Amino acid sequence: MKPMVTVILRALAVLVPSALGALAILFSGALAQAPEAKQKTQPPVPVRVLTLAPVEVVPRITGYGTVAPARDWRAVARVEGEVVETSPLLANGQLAPKGTVLLKIDDTDLKLALAQIDAQAAALDVKDETLQASLGISRSDLALSQSEFDRQKRLQGQGVATQAQLDQAGRTTLAAQAKVTEIENQLALNKAERAVLAAQRAIAARNLDFATITAPYDLRIDTVNAELGQVVTRGATLVAAEGTEAAEVTAQFPIGRMGPVVRALGPGATVTDLTAVVRLSAPGHEVSWPAKVDRVGETIDPRTQSAGIVVRVADPLDLAQPGVRPPLRRNMFVEVELSAPPRKALAVPASAIQEGRALVVGTDNTLELRPVETAYVMDGAAIVADGLQPGDRLVVTDPSVAVPGMAVKPVEDKALRAQIAAAAKGEAGQ
């Protein structure tokens, strides 16, 4: 009996563990549980933003052109003769004040012509005095002859005088009348000749004035073509100079960009109401001159679709400072800025607006894509017309993944804010 029990116990010892192992394998899929997943959150992406607020904006437009004097002057010889006197200021680059006698042409022949005309006029005066005396006598003779003719006519009517006597008295009267008429005609001819002499004298006196070349206003001498002792001919250019009271710049401006600047002036204003500044880039600094819009050109450049606007700089020589601001000279290539009065508006970096849309950080620090309309762009600053309001936080750098609704961490870019404010005011780079 004992051996039987021993065999059974040994069999159970082998079968039970095997059965338990098989059951464990069968139910392991049902009993197994996935490990608990860890909660992972994406950290907010840092982005640079500008909190928008109105800034001072100066609407402006820039054009380029060359400098020219407001007035050019040419001294042209209107009489012939030898140059007998020249001014020490008659040299290229010299400044000649108004009234300076630049040169004189020999006027001896002109003075002799005047003396001859005056002598002829004096001779006419003597002739007139003589004729006037003769006229008095001739008129008295005519009166006597007329009286005798009338007497003979009465006597003939009475039968006392003959027809021959009456005819003789008539011929005497006619002769006296002819003498009076002759003297009166001579006096009339003398008067006409005197008028001719007066005109000749005026021409000679005018030519005498032309013999002296005087600066009509303050000048800078450019070219001198006459020297002392040189014989000049009528029509020759003796001196070329330019006025110093003002300089002009005809700058070209795209007509498509003029609208916002002119509209900023307000109703009824024109381009001539804009403020103008002329600038020249010099090594290490920028030179500027205050200017005034003088006029607008009549034609449009068909190639560039730009209009020529002429600005005027008054007294450019007085504004010159050695080593700081050079004088405005002919053919200098300069920049001209036209600007309207400053106003308040929202200014943002132009690069922050792409295809009419911009990213804004919402109140929950998530990205929003918003349509934005700009009025115009200048110096990298876009002036907002619609779509953004004061207090909006505009994204000025693109995050790695720009998805609306994405959480971000806004960081205010104070340096860029100051840069955009300066650009809007026209002080960028100053």
Protein Blocks (a to p, Z undefined) as FASTA:
>chain_A
ZZmmmmmmmmmmmmmmmmmmmmmmmmmmmmpccddddddddddddddddddddddddddd
ddddddddfbdcddddfbecddfbdcfklcghiacdehiafbdcdfklmmmmmmmmmmmm
mmmmmmmmmmmmmmmmmmmmmmmmmmmmmmmmmmmmnomacfklmmmmmmmmmmmmmmmm
mmmmmmmmmmmmmmmmmmmmmmmmmmmmmmpccdfbdcddfbdcbdehiacdehiafbdc
ddfkbccddddddfklmmmmmmmnoghiafklpccddddddehiacddddddfbdcfbdc
fklopacdddddehkllmpcghkaccddehiacdddddddddddddddfklpgghiacdd
dfkopacddddddfbdcehiacdfbhpaehiacdfbdcfbdcehiacdddddfklmmmmm
mmmnopghZZ
